[in-house]
Amino acid sequence: MKWIVVAGLLSASSAASAECVIGMKSATSVSIVGSTTLLFTGGIVGRVVVQTLEPVRPGARFAIGKDSFCDVDSRAIYMDGRPLQIEQVTQSY
């Protein structure tokens, strides 16, 4: 029984942690890879997957408002001048 409780606590704590990204303004390319998912690549950023709480539109203009930010930052990425609500970010090098 102790193992089940410990496993549950570990999974809950890892799910609650926020992911942060560094160097977003160095990204050289952005692609829409899903209805609510963007992929930023290039520069020192490596690869950053951003999942939003709202749909992203093909042909929209995207701008990066902050060089470094964590999940749920509402002023980090803009679509057509309007801030996107971020659900999750994941960075890999």
Stockholm file with secondary structure:
# STOCKHOLM 1.0

chainA/1-93         MKWIVVAGLLSASSAASAECVIGMKSATSVSIVGSTTLLFTGGIVGRVVVQTLEPVRPGARFAIGKDSFCDVDSRAIYMDGRPLQIEQVTQSY
#=GR chainA/1-93 SS CHHHHHHHHHHHHHHHCCCEECCGGGCCEEEEEETTEEEEESGGGCEEEEEESSCCCTTCCEEECCSSEETTCTTSEEETTEECCEEEEEEEC
#=GC SS_cons        CHHHHHHHHHHHHHHHCCCEECCGGGCCEEEEEETTEEEEESGGGCEEEEEESSCCCTTCCEEECCSSEETTCTTSEEETTEECCEEEEEEEC
//
